């Protein structure tokens, strides 16, 4: 996956801190919508600076699409799967609607906690790796 980023600062001879504009499904056509209020949000990340880019330059960065899709699937699907699993297990054990809903919500919350823990662990390990491939 390729994106356009801005080099914020040089970390050392091999890495640079980049700022990547956050993308969303809406396409940020804010003149038409103005519903989300997220305009201008950016993600800061570390990128391998293979071309010697300098602060302030616009660059094209590349990341592993397969790894990104795996992370997205894990973070978004696990809470939903645990929600359904919690409901199904409670449904099999009891016919109390309150217990079924409680088990479903607890499963969802467990999935959210897992996603948060996974995100922190991934961030500590260096997260998703970007590589600066060329100037924009």
DSSP file (Angstrom, degrees, kcal/mol; ACC not computed):
  #  RESIDUE AA STRUCTURE BP1 BP2  ACC     N-H-->O    O-->H-N    N-H-->O    O-->H-N    TCO  KAPPA ALPHA  PHI   PSI    X-CA   Y-CA   Z-CA
    1    1 A X              0   0    0      0, 0.0    62,-2.3     0, 0.0     2,-0.4   0.000 360.0 360.0 360.0 129.9    0.0    0.0    0.0
    2    2 A X  E     +A   62   0A   0     60,-0.2     2,-0.3    58,-0.0    60,-0.2  -0.864 360.0 171.2-110.6 144.4    1.4    3.4   -1.0
    3    3 A X  E     -A   61   0A   0     58,-2.4    58,-3.0    -2,-0.4     2,-0.5  -0.945  33.7-112.7-143.3 161.9    0.6    6.7    0.6
    4    4 A X  E     +A   60   0A   0     -2,-0.3    17,-0.6    56,-0.2     2,-0.3  -0.860  42.7 170.3 -99.4 133.7    1.8   10.3    0.5
    5    5 A X  E     -AB  59  20A   0     54,-2.8    54,-2.8    -2,-0.5     2,-0.4  -0.859  30.8-123.8-136.8 168.5    3.4   11.5    3.7
    6    6 A X  E     -AB  58  19A   0     13,-2.0    13,-2.4    -2,-0.3     2,-0.5  -0.969  26.3-124.3-116.4 132.8    5.4   14.5    5.0
    7    7 A X  E     - B   0  18A   0     50,-2.5    49,-3.5    -2,-0.4    11,-0.2  -0.656  28.0-179.1 -76.0 121.7    8.8   14.0    6.6
    8    8 A X  E     -     0   0A   0      9,-3.1     2,-0.3    -2,-0.5    10,-0.2   0.893  60.2 -23.8 -88.6 -47.6    8.6   15.6   10.1
    9    9 A X  E     - B   0  17A   0      8,-1.3     8,-3.0    46,-0.1     2,-0.5  -0.986  61.2-104.2-161.4 160.5   12.1   15.0   11.4
   10   10 A X  E     - B   0  16A   0     -2,-0.3     6,-0.3     6,-0.2     3,-0.1  -0.806  24.4-171.5 -91.6 127.4   15.1   12.7   11.0
   11   11 A X        -     0   0    0      4,-1.7     2,-0.3    -2,-0.5     5,-0.2   0.890  66.4 -39.0 -86.4 -43.9   15.5   10.2   13.8
   12   12 A X  S    S-     0   0    0      3,-1.5    -1,-0.3     0, 0.0     3,-0.0  -0.864  82.6 -63.7-160.4-167.5   18.9    8.9   12.8
   13   13 A X  S    S+     0   0    0     -2,-0.3    39,-0.1     1,-0.2     3,-0.0   0.738 132.2  33.6 -62.9 -22.5   20.7    8.0    9.6
   14   14 A X  S    S+     0   0    0      1,-0.1    35,-3.3    34,-0.1     2,-0.3   0.695 114.0  52.3-107.5 -23.6   18.3    5.2    8.7
   15   15 A X  E     - C   0  48A   0     33,-0.3    -4,-1.7    35,-0.1    -3,-1.5  -0.835  51.9-172.2-122.6 153.9   14.9    6.4   10.0
   16   16 A X  E     -BC  10  47A   0     31,-2.4    31,-2.8    -2,-0.3     2,-0.5  -0.981  27.5-120.4-137.1 150.2   12.6    9.4    9.7
   17   17 A X  E     -BC   9  46A   0     -8,-3.0    -9,-3.1    -2,-0.3    -8,-1.3  -0.816  37.4-169.0 -89.4 129.0    9.4   10.4   11.5
   18   18 A X  E     -BC   7  45A   0     27,-3.1    27,-2.2    -2,-0.5     2,-0.5  -0.808  20.2-140.1-118.4 159.0    6.6   10.9    8.9
   19   19 A X  E     -BC   6  44A   0    -13,-2.4   -13,-2.0    -2,-0.3     2,-0.5  -0.980  19.3-170.3-119.3 117.4    3.1   12.3    9.1
   20   20 A X  E     -BC   5  43A   0     23,-3.2    23,-3.1    -2,-0.5   -15,-0.2  -0.933  26.5-119.2-111.1 123.3    0.5   10.4    7.1
   21   21 A X  E     - C   0  42A   0    -17,-0.6    21,-0.3    -2,-0.5     2,-0.2  -0.380  35.0-112.4 -60.3 134.2   -2.9   11.9    6.6
   22   22 A X        -     0   0    0     19,-2.4     2,-0.3    16,-0.1    18,-0.1  -0.505  32.2-150.2 -70.5 131.1   -5.6    9.7    8.1
   23   23 A X        -     0   0    0     -2,-0.2     2,-0.3    -3,-0.0    -1,-0.0  -0.734  16.0-179.0-100.4 151.2   -7.8    8.1    5.4
   24   24 A X    >   -     0   0    0     -2,-0.3     3,-1.0     1,-0.0     0, 0.0  -0.908  42.5-102.5-140.9 171.8  -11.5    7.2    5.9
   25   25 A X  T 3  S+     0   0    0     -2,-0.3    -2,-0.0     1,-0.2    -1,-0.0   0.708 112.2  67.8 -68.8 -19.5  -14.2    5.6    3.9
   26   26 A X  T >  S-     0   0    0      1,-0.1     3,-0.5     2,-0.0    -1,-0.2   0.738  97.1-132.8 -76.7 -20.7  -15.9    8.9    3.4
   27   27 A X  T <   -     0   0    0     -3,-1.0     3,-0.1     1,-0.2    -2,-0.1   0.460  41.9 -97.2  83.4  -0.1  -13.1   10.3    1.1
   28   28 A X  T 3   +     0   0    0      1,-0.2     2,-1.4     2,-0.1    -1,-0.2   0.870  66.9 157.8  53.7  45.2  -13.0   13.6    3.1
   29   29 A X    X>  +     0   0    0     -3,-0.5     3,-1.6     1,-0.2     4,-1.0  -0.588  13.4 169.3 -90.0  70.2  -15.2   15.5    0.7
   30   30 A X  T 34  +     0   0    0     -2,-1.4    -1,-0.2     1,-0.3    -2,-0.1   0.727  63.0  66.3 -64.5 -25.9  -16.0   17.9    3.5
   31   31 A X  T 34 S+     0   0    0      1,-0.2    -1,-0.3    -3,-0.2    -2,-0.1   0.828 108.6  41.5 -63.8 -29.2  -17.7   20.5    1.4
   32   32 A X  T <4 S+     0   0    0     -3,-1.6    -1,-0.2     0, 0.0    -2,-0.2   0.753 134.8  10.5 -86.6 -26.8  -20.5   18.0    0.7
   33   33 A X     <  -     0   0    0     -4,-1.0    -3,-0.2     0, 0.0    -2,-0.1   0.792  55.2-178.8-119.8 -64.8  -20.8   16.5    4.2
   34   34 A X        +     0   0    0     -5,-0.1    -4,-0.1     1,-0.1    -3,-0.1   0.788  50.3 120.4  57.0  31.4  -19.0   18.2    7.1
   35   35 A X        +     0   0    0      1,-0.1    -1,-0.1     2,-0.0    -5,-0.0   0.717  63.2  46.7 -95.8 -23.0  -20.4   15.4    9.3
   36   36 A X  S    S-     0   0    0     -6,-0.0    -1,-0.1   -10,-0.0    -6,-0.0   0.828  77.1-150.4 -95.7 -32.0  -17.3   13.8   10.8
   37   37 A X        +     0   0    0      1,-0.1    -2,-0.0    -7,-0.0    -1,-0.0   0.744  61.0 117.7  70.4  22.8  -15.2   16.7   11.9
   38   38 A X    >   +     0   0    0      3,-0.0     3,-1.8     2,-0.0   -16,-0.1   0.279  32.2 141.5-104.6   9.2  -11.9   14.7   11.3
   39   39 A X  T 3   +     0   0    0      1,-0.3   -11,-0.0    -9,-0.0     0, 0.0  -0.236  69.3  16.6 -58.6 137.4  -10.4   16.9    8.7
   40   40 A X  T 3  S+     0   0    0      1,-0.3    -1,-0.3   -18,-0.1     2,-0.1   0.420  83.6 148.5  84.4  -0.4   -6.7   17.3    9.0
   41   41 A X    <   -     0   0    0     -3,-1.8   -19,-2.4   -19,-0.1     2,-0.3  -0.425  24.2-173.3 -68.3 141.5   -6.1   14.4   11.3
   42   42 A X  E     -C   21   0A   0    -21,-0.3     2,-0.5    -2,-0.1   -21,-0.2  -0.958  21.6-136.3-137.3 154.3   -2.7   12.7   10.7
   43   43 A X  E     -C   20   0A   0    -23,-3.1   -23,-3.2    -2,-0.3     2,-0.5  -0.933  17.4-146.0-109.3 131.2   -0.9    9.6   12.0
   44   44 A X  E     +C   19   0A   0     -2,-0.5     2,-0.3   -25,-0.2   -25,-0.2  -0.838  30.2 160.9 -97.7 134.1    2.8    9.9   13.0
   45   45 A X  E     -C   18   0A   0    -27,-2.2   -27,-3.1    -2,-0.5     2,-0.4  -0.924  40.0-106.8-145.7 167.7    5.0    6.9   12.2
   46   46 A X  E     -C   17   0A   0     -2,-0.3    84,-0.9    82,-0.2     2,-0.4  -0.839  37.2-173.3 -99.6 136.4    8.5    5.8   11.8
   47   47 A X  E     -Cd  16 130A   0    -31,-2.8   -31,-2.4    -2,-0.4     2,-0.5  -0.969  31.8-110.2-132.8 146.6    9.7    5.0    8.3
   48   48 A X  E     -Cd  15 131A   0     82,-2.6    84,-2.8    -2,-0.4     2,-1.2  -0.639  30.8-147.1 -71.7 123.8   12.9    3.6    6.8
   49   49 A X  E >   + d   0 132A   0    -35,-3.3     3,-0.5    -2,-0.5    -1,-0.1  -0.667  33.8 158.8 -98.9  79.6   14.5    6.6    5.0
   50   50 A X  T 3  S+     0   0    0     -2,-1.2    -1,-0.2    82,-0.6    83,-0.1   0.677  73.0  46.5 -76.6 -17.4   16.2    4.8    2.1
   51   51 A X  T 3  S-     0   0    0     81,-0.2    -1,-0.2    -3,-0.2    -2,-0.1   0.449 109.3-113.1-107.0  -0.9   16.4    8.0   -0.1
   52   52 A X    <   -     0   0    0     -3,-0.5    -2,-0.1     1,-0.1    -3,-0.0   0.865  46.1-174.9  73.6  36.0   17.7   10.5    2.4
   53   53 A X        -     0   0    0      1,-0.1     2,-0.3    79,-0.1    -1,-0.1  -0.290  12.6-138.8 -64.3 151.2   14.6   12.6    2.5
   54   54 A X    >   -     0   0    0      1,-0.1     3,-1.9   -38,-0.0   -47,-0.3  -0.736  31.9 -76.2-112.0 159.4   14.8   15.8    4.6
   55   55 A X  T 3  S+     0   0    0     -2,-0.3   -47,-0.2     1,-0.2    -1,-0.1  -0.228 115.9  25.8 -55.3 138.9   12.2   17.4    7.0
   56   56 A X  T 3  S+     0   0    0    -49,-3.5    -1,-0.2     1,-0.3     2,-0.2   0.171  90.6 125.1  93.8 -16.5    9.4   19.1    5.2
   57   57 A X    <   -     0   0    0     -3,-1.9   -50,-2.5   -50,-0.1     2,-0.4  -0.524  60.6-127.9 -79.5 143.2    9.6   17.1    2.0
   58   58 A X  E     +A    6   0A   0    -52,-0.2    78,-2.7    -2,-0.2     2,-0.3  -0.761  37.8 178.1 -85.4 132.3    6.5   15.2    0.7
   59   59 A X  E     -AE   5 135A   0    -54,-2.8   -54,-2.8    -2,-0.4     2,-0.6  -0.891  33.1-118.2-133.7 161.6    7.4   11.6    0.0
   60   60 A X  E     -AE   4 134A   0     74,-3.1    73,-2.7    -2,-0.3    74,-1.1  -0.911  34.7-166.7 -99.3 124.3    5.7    8.4   -1.2
   61   61 A X  E     -AE   3 132A   0    -58,-3.0   -58,-2.4    -2,-0.6     2,-0.4  -0.838   5.5-154.2-113.3 152.1    5.8    5.7    1.5
   62   62 A X  E     +AE   2 131A   0     69,-2.3    69,-2.0    -2,-0.3     2,-0.3  -0.957  13.0 176.4-125.8 141.3    5.0    2.0    1.2
   63   63 A X  E     - E   0 130A   0    -62,-2.3     2,-0.6    -2,-0.4    67,-0.1  -0.929  43.9 -83.9-137.7 164.1    3.8   -0.5    3.7
   64   64 A X     >  -     0   0    0     65,-0.5     4,-2.1    -2,-0.3     5,-0.1  -0.570  32.0-163.5 -72.6 114.0    2.8   -4.1    3.6
   65   65 A X  H  > S+     0   0    0     -2,-0.6     4,-2.6     1,-0.2     5,-0.2   0.891  89.7  53.6 -64.0 -39.8   -0.8   -4.4    2.5
   66   66 A X  H  > S+     0   0    0      1,-0.2     4,-1.9     2,-0.2    -1,-0.2   0.915 110.3  45.9 -63.8 -43.5   -1.1   -7.9    3.7
   67   67 A X  H  > S+     0   0    0      2,-0.2     4,-2.2     1,-0.2    -1,-0.2   0.909 112.5  51.6 -66.1 -40.9    0.1   -7.0    7.2
   68   68 A X  H  X S+     0   0    0     -4,-2.1     4,-2.5     1,-0.2    -2,-0.2   0.924 110.2  48.0 -61.7 -45.6   -2.2   -4.0    7.3
   69   69 A X  H  X S+     0   0    0     -4,-2.6     4,-2.6     1,-0.2    -1,-0.2   0.869 110.2  53.1 -64.8 -36.0   -5.3   -6.1    6.3
   70   70 A X  H  X S+     0   0    0     -4,-1.9     4,-2.3    -5,-0.2    -1,-0.2   0.912 110.5  46.7 -63.4 -43.0   -4.4   -8.6    8.9
   71   71 A X  H  X S+     0   0    0     -4,-2.2     4,-2.7     2,-0.2     5,-0.2   0.926 113.4  48.5 -64.9 -45.4   -4.2   -6.0   11.7
   72   72 A X  H  X S+     0   0    0     -4,-2.5     4,-2.4     1,-0.2     5,-0.4   0.924 112.3  48.6 -62.0 -45.2   -7.5   -4.4   10.5
   73   73 A X  H  X S+     0   0    0     -4,-2.6     4,-2.5     1,-0.2     5,-0.5   0.920 113.8  47.0 -61.7 -43.3   -9.3   -7.8   10.4
   74   74 A X  H  X S+     0   0    0     -4,-2.3     4,-1.5    -5,-0.2     5,-0.3   0.941 114.8  44.5 -64.7 -47.6   -8.0   -8.7   13.9
   75   75 A X  H  < S+     0   0    0     -4,-2.7     4,-0.5     1,-0.2    -1,-0.2   0.858 124.2  33.3 -68.9 -35.8   -8.9   -5.5   15.5
   76   76 A X  H  X S+     0   0    0     -4,-2.4     4,-0.7    -5,-0.2    -2,-0.2   0.823 121.1  44.6 -91.1 -32.7  -12.3   -5.2   14.0
   77   77 A X  H  X S+     0   0    0     -4,-2.5     4,-3.0    -5,-0.4     5,-0.3   0.859  99.6  65.7 -83.6 -35.5  -13.4   -8.8   13.8
   78   78 A X  H  X S+     0   0    0     -4,-1.5     4,-2.7    -5,-0.5     5,-0.2   0.923 102.7  47.4 -57.3 -47.9  -12.4  -10.2   17.2
   79   79 A X  H  > S+     0   0    0     -4,-0.5     4,-1.8    32,-0.3    -1,-0.2   0.903 114.9  46.9 -60.6 -37.9  -14.9   -8.0   19.1
   80   80 A X  H  X S+     0   0    0     -4,-0.7     4,-2.3     2,-0.2    -2,-0.2   0.922 112.9  48.4 -68.7 -43.3  -17.7   -8.9   16.8
   81   81 A X  H  X S+     0   0    0     -4,-3.0     4,-2.7     1,-0.2    -2,-0.2   0.919 112.9  47.7 -63.2 -43.4  -16.9  -12.6   16.8
   82   82 A X  H  X S+     0   0    0     -4,-2.7     4,-2.5    -5,-0.3    26,-0.3   0.834 109.2  55.1 -68.3 -31.1  -16.7  -12.6   20.7
   83   83 A X  H  X S+     0   0    0     -4,-1.8     4,-2.1    24,-0.3    -2,-0.2   0.953 113.0  41.2 -61.4 -50.4  -20.0  -10.7   20.8
   84   84 A X  H  X S+     0   0    0     -4,-2.3     4,-2.7     1,-0.2    -2,-0.2   0.900 115.3  50.9 -65.6 -41.5  -21.7  -13.4   18.7
   85   85 A X  H  X S+     0   0    0     -4,-2.7     4,-2.6     2,-0.2     5,-0.2   0.908 109.4  50.7 -63.6 -42.4  -19.9  -16.2   20.6
   86   86 A X  H  X S+     0   0    0     -4,-2.5     4,-2.0     1,-0.2    18,-0.3   0.912 113.1  45.9 -61.3 -42.7  -21.0  -14.8   24.0
   87   87 A X  H  X S+     0   0    0     -4,-2.1     4,-2.6    16,-0.2    -2,-0.2   0.928 113.0  49.5 -65.4 -44.7  -24.6  -14.6   22.9
   88   88 A X  H  X S+     0   0    0     -4,-2.7     4,-2.0     2,-0.2    -2,-0.2   0.901 111.5  48.0 -63.9 -42.0  -24.6  -18.1   21.3
   89   89 A X  H  X S+     0   0    0     -4,-2.6     4,-1.6     2,-0.2    -1,-0.2   0.930 114.3  46.1 -65.1 -44.7  -23.0  -19.7   24.4
   90   90 A X  H  X S+     0   0    0     -4,-2.0     4,-2.6    -5,-0.2     6,-0.2   0.879 111.0  53.5 -65.2 -37.1  -25.5  -18.0   26.7
   91   91 A X  H  < S+     0   0    0     -4,-2.6    -1,-0.2     1,-0.2    -2,-0.2   0.883 109.3  48.7 -64.0 -38.1  -28.4  -18.9   24.4
   92   92 A X  H  < S+     0   0    0     -4,-2.0    -1,-0.2    -5,-0.2    -2,-0.2   0.812 118.3  39.9 -71.0 -30.0  -27.4  -22.6   24.6
   93   93 A X  H  < S+     0   0    0     -4,-1.6     2,-0.3     1,-0.2    -2,-0.2   0.791 125.8   8.9 -91.9 -29.6  -27.1  -22.5   28.4
   94   94 A X     <  -     0   0    0     -4,-2.6    -1,-0.2    -5,-0.2     0, 0.0  -0.956  51.3-139.3-147.8 162.2  -30.1  -20.4   29.3
   95   95 A X        +     0   0    0     -2,-0.3     2,-0.6    -3,-0.1    -4,-0.1   0.168  64.1 122.0-108.4  15.5  -33.2  -18.8   27.9
   96   96 A X     >  -     0   0    0     -6,-0.2     4,-2.2     1,-0.2     5,-0.1  -0.704  51.7-156.2 -81.9 119.6  -32.8  -15.6   29.9
   97   97 A X  H  > S+     0   0    0     -2,-0.6     4,-2.7     1,-0.2     5,-0.2   0.875  93.5  56.0 -63.0 -37.9  -32.6  -12.7   27.5
   98   98 A X  H  > S+     0   0    0      1,-0.2     4,-2.3     2,-0.2    -1,-0.2   0.910 109.0  46.1 -62.4 -42.0  -30.8  -10.6   30.2
   99   99 A X  H  > S+     0   0    0      2,-0.2     4,-2.6     1,-0.2     5,-0.2   0.904 112.2  51.6 -67.0 -41.1  -28.1  -13.3   30.5
  100  100 A X  H  X S+     0   0    0     -4,-2.2     4,-2.0     2,-0.2    -2,-0.2   0.937 113.3  43.5 -61.6 -47.0  -27.8  -13.6   26.7
  101  101 A X  H  X S+     0   0    0     -4,-2.7     4,-2.6     2,-0.2     5,-0.2   0.894 113.5  51.6 -65.9 -40.4  -27.3   -9.9   26.2
  102  102 A X  H  X S+     0   0    0     -4,-2.3     4,-2.7    -5,-0.2    -2,-0.2   0.922 110.6  48.1 -62.7 -44.0  -24.9   -9.6   29.2
  103  103 A X  H  X S+     0   0    0     -4,-2.6     4,-2.3     2,-0.2   -16,-0.2   0.886 111.9  50.5 -64.3 -38.4  -22.8  -12.4   27.8
  104  104 A X  H  X S+     0   0    0     -4,-2.0     4,-2.2   -18,-0.3    -2,-0.2   0.930 112.3  45.7 -64.9 -45.5  -22.8  -10.8   24.4
  105  105 A X  H  X S+     0   0    0     -4,-2.6     4,-2.7     2,-0.2    -2,-0.2   0.904 112.6  50.8 -65.9 -41.3  -21.7   -7.4   25.8
  106  106 A X  H  X S+     0   0    0     -4,-2.7     4,-2.4     2,-0.2    -1,-0.2   0.897 109.9  50.9 -63.0 -39.4  -19.0   -9.0   27.9
  107  107 A X  H  X S+     0   0    0     -4,-2.3     4,-2.0     2,-0.2   -24,-0.3   0.916 111.1  48.2 -62.0 -42.7  -17.7  -10.9   24.9
  108  108 A X  H  X S+     0   0    0     -4,-2.2     4,-2.2   -26,-0.3    -2,-0.2   0.929 111.6  49.0 -63.3 -45.8  -17.6   -7.6   22.9
  109  109 A X  H  X S+     0   0    0     -4,-2.7     4,-2.5     1,-0.2    -1,-0.2   0.876 109.1  53.1 -62.8 -37.7  -15.8   -5.8   25.8
  110  110 A X  H  X S+     0   0    0     -4,-2.4     4,-2.2     1,-0.2    -1,-0.2   0.899 108.8  50.4 -62.0 -40.3  -13.3   -8.6   26.0
  111  111 A X  H  X S+     0   0    0     -4,-2.0     4,-2.2   -32,-0.2   -32,-0.3   0.882 109.5  50.3 -64.6 -39.3  -12.7   -8.3   22.3
  112  112 A X  H  X S+     0   0    0     -4,-2.2     4,-2.4     2,-0.2    -2,-0.2   0.923 110.4  49.6 -64.4 -44.8  -12.1   -4.5   22.7
  113  113 A X  H  X S+     0   0    0     -4,-2.5     4,-2.4     1,-0.2    -2,-0.2   0.901 110.6  50.7 -61.2 -40.5   -9.6   -5.1   25.5
  114  114 A X  H  X S+     0   0    0     -4,-2.2     4,-2.7     2,-0.2    -1,-0.2   0.920 110.0  50.0 -61.6 -43.6   -7.8   -7.6   23.3
  115  115 A X  H  X S+     0   0    0     -4,-2.2     4,-2.3     2,-0.2    -2,-0.2   0.895 111.2  48.6 -63.6 -40.8   -7.6   -5.1   20.5
  116  116 A X  H  X S+     0   0    0     -4,-2.4     4,-2.2     2,-0.2    -1,-0.2   0.928 113.1  47.3 -64.8 -44.9   -6.2   -2.4   22.8
  117  117 A X  H  X S+     0   0    0     -4,-2.4     4,-2.4     1,-0.2    -2,-0.2   0.911 112.5  49.4 -63.0 -42.9   -3.6   -4.8   24.2
  118  118 A X  H  X S+     0   0    0     -4,-2.7     4,-2.7     1,-0.2    -1,-0.2   0.904 109.5  52.4 -63.4 -41.3   -2.7   -6.0   20.7
  119  119 A X  H  X S+     0   0    0     -4,-2.3     4,-2.4     2,-0.2    -2,-0.2   0.917 111.3  46.3 -61.0 -44.4   -2.3   -2.4   19.5
  120  120 A X  H  X S+     0   0    0     -4,-2.2     4,-2.3     2,-0.2    -2,-0.2   0.905 113.0  49.4 -66.1 -41.1    0.0   -1.5   22.4
  121  121 A X  H  X S+     0   0    0     -4,-2.4     4,-1.6     2,-0.2     6,-0.2   0.916 112.4  48.0 -64.1 -42.4    2.1   -4.6   21.9
  122  122 A X  H  <>S+     0   0    0     -4,-2.7     5,-3.2     1,-0.2     4,-0.4   0.900 111.0  50.8 -64.6 -41.4    2.3   -3.9   18.1
  123  123 A X  H ><5S+     0   0    0     -4,-2.4     3,-1.0     1,-0.2    -2,-0.2   0.892 108.8  51.6 -63.6 -40.3    3.3   -0.2   18.9
  124  124 A X  H 3<5S+     0   0    0     -4,-2.3    -1,-0.2     1,-0.2    -2,-0.2   0.829 108.9  51.4 -66.1 -31.8    6.0   -1.4   21.3
  125  125 A X  T 3<5S-     0   0    0     -4,-1.6    -1,-0.2    -5,-0.2    -2,-0.2   0.500 133.0 -89.0 -83.1  -3.6    7.5   -3.7   18.7
  126  126 A X  T < 5 -     0   0    0     -3,-1.0   -80,-0.2    -4,-0.4    -3,-0.2   0.301  55.7-136.1 112.7  -8.3    7.6   -1.0   16.1
  127  127 A X      < -     0   0    0     -5,-3.2     2,-0.3    -6,-0.2    -4,-0.1  -0.134  63.0  -4.0  62.6-152.6    4.2   -1.3   14.6
  128  128 A X  S    S-     0   0    0      1,-0.1     2,-0.4   -65,-0.0   -82,-0.2  -0.601  78.0-131.1 -75.4 131.1    3.5   -1.3   10.9
  129  129 A X        -     0   0    0     -2,-0.3   -65,-0.5   -84,-0.1     2,-0.3  -0.724  20.2-165.0 -93.3 133.3    6.7   -0.5    9.0
  130  130 A X  E     -dE  47  63A   0    -84,-0.9   -82,-2.6    -2,-0.4     2,-0.4  -0.839   3.2-158.4-109.7 150.6    6.8    2.2    6.4
  131  131 A X  E     -dE  48  62A   0    -69,-2.0   -69,-2.3    -2,-0.3     2,-0.6  -0.997  17.7-132.4-129.4 128.2    9.5    2.6    3.8
  132  132 A X  E     +dE  49  61A   0    -84,-2.8   -82,-0.6    -2,-0.4   -71,-0.2  -0.696  29.4 174.3 -78.0 119.5   10.1    5.9    2.0
  133  133 A X  E     -     0   0A   0    -73,-2.7     2,-0.3    -2,-0.6    -1,-0.2   0.750  55.2 -22.2-101.8 -28.2   10.4    5.0   -1.7
  134  134 A X  E     - E   0  60A   0    -74,-1.1   -74,-3.1     0, 0.0    -1,-0.3  -0.982  69.5 -83.0-170.7 165.5   10.7    8.3   -3.5
  135  135 A X  E       E   0  59A   0     -2,-0.3   -76,-0.3   -76,-0.2   -78,-0.0  -0.486 360.0 360.0 -74.5 151.2   10.0   12.0   -3.3
  136  136 A X              0   0    0    -78,-2.7   -77,-0.2  -131,-0.1    -1,-0.1   0.463 360.0 360.0 -86.1 360.0    6.5   13.1   -4.3
